[in-house]
Amino acid sequence: MRGNTKHLVFSVCVAFMLCAFASVASARTIYVPDDYAKIQLAVDNASAGDTIIVRDGVYHENIKIDKRLTLRSENGSENCIVKAADPYGDVFHVTADHMSIFGFTIKGGFNGISLDNVENCYIANNKISDNDWDGIYLGYSSDNNIIGNNISDNRDGIFLYDSSDNIIYLNNFINNAESAYSYNSTNFWNSTSQMTYIYGGRTYTNYLGNYWSDYTGSDADEDGIGDTPYRIDGDKDNYPLIEHFEHYFVPTPAKIFDTGRPGNPYPSISGKFIGTIRTNKKVIAKKLYTYACKGTGGHTEYALICNKTWCAYAEWEGYKGDWMNISFNKTVILMPYETYNIMIVTGSYPQIHHSPSLKTENGWINCSEFTDANGNKYENWIPAIKLWS
């Protein structure tokens, strides 16, 4: 009977947590074609901050985006193709700041992706080819990140007009009539910090630029980086790659999500945390670890992580064994740049980050609400935790 009661209590807690998520977390995850048959319909019906996930298939559309969204394929560019319905229009025309486009094959338009007056956007892991004019066009658009794209067989691989301070690296520019054109624009054509990479069986650390199929420079020291810059009108890539960027890295295992210990964990008290997690790498976790305040038994009683299609929960089993870790009922897989709801019911005295939002090595965790054991509510209390396997 005790076991059944415990299960009933936990089920009630889960239901309560889901209701709390619905009331506090406003960002949605929208699926195409499940929720909307077309990508444009999903965009039109989305709110700023939402994520749109496009399942495998071929979509014949010209998409206009005028709000802050994350738009990504479910399984990568090989499986998700967006081809212009109107070849005289852009496949993606973006006029919103903080817009992200990840993991599509984009082809058959006037421009593949056009950023028009669009700052702090992320364009990554796409295949952009066979567009009549530009693979990527930036007009009066600055502070954007363009990383890890294959851009081929367009008139211009990338065209920048009055667009500066963009970060453009680890892209492959292949067989475009002109690889790049830059007018009145000064940009970063390489990583802004040094990266460790493997080339020719050896490990190096250096800045990395882009691969240009029309680059004619040499690589005397055989480190995979050209000895002379690649010229882009008045600009230049100082670290051009000798081979496609895929040849410089080996797959790495999924990372943990770790808030680390706060500089000052006090004040601290048990309570209920409701928030969101958004990673920048794929994270696979089976356990949640709680950083306890020194000399206390700080721990997590319950934890729940959800998105639109699944939930995983973990429950504390008391002060026995490895009591600072609790195990989820299923493996938690957090995909990059997708938002997940999280609830943590703490016991005793966990360490607390006193911040409404916390950036970690592998993503972000945000506080929507923390209600302590006395009923006081805070919007800047985040329990110090680690998701790991």
Secondary structure, DSSP 8 states (H G I E B T S, - for coil): -HHHHHHHHHHHHHHHHHHHHHHH----EEEETTT-SSHHHHHHH--TT-EEEE-SEEEE--EEE-S--EEEESS-TTTEEEE-SSTTS-SEEE-SSS-EEES-EEESSSEEEEEES--S-EEES-EEE--SSEEEEEES--S-EEES-EEESSSEEEEEES--S-EEES-EEES-SEEEEEES---B-S-SS-EEEEETTEEEEE----EETT-----TT-SSB-SS-EEETTEEESS-BSS-GGGG------B-EE----S---S---EEEEEEEEESS-EEEEEEEE-B-TTS--EEEEEEEE-SS-EEEEE---SSSSTTEEEEEEEEEE-TT-EEEEEEEEES-B-EE-SSEEEETTEEEEEEEEEETTS-EESS-EE-EEEE-
